[in-house]
């Protein structure tokens, strides 16, 4: 039954249904990597350095990288807020 539903969706969407899942997977992976980098920044102070890279001399690329890393910071903030208000987590220092 599931096979027929997936096949029907692929036919109706001209094969875009499978590609949408792949794009969602890549987007999730990108956010996960950005969040890991944000966690590294929070816990160690280490950040990616693009000072010597000629690619980042372009202001548009610099802006895109800052926005990408900002998404990870936002996800990290939201995750900490949710975990902090949950009874499943407690602070120990």
C-alpha angles and dihedrals in degrees: 000000000000090000091057092048092050091045091049092050091050091051094047094047095040092244095309093116092074092043091052090058091050092050091048090051092051091047091051091049091050092051090047092053091047090050091050089052090049090051090051090051092050097046102037108013091238116140132177111270119217098165097116097037115108090205092068095053085087110090092215092057091047090051092049092050091049091050091047092051089044090060089057091050090051093048090048091051092049092047092051091047093051093045091046092055093045123095090221093072132054132184118247121178 
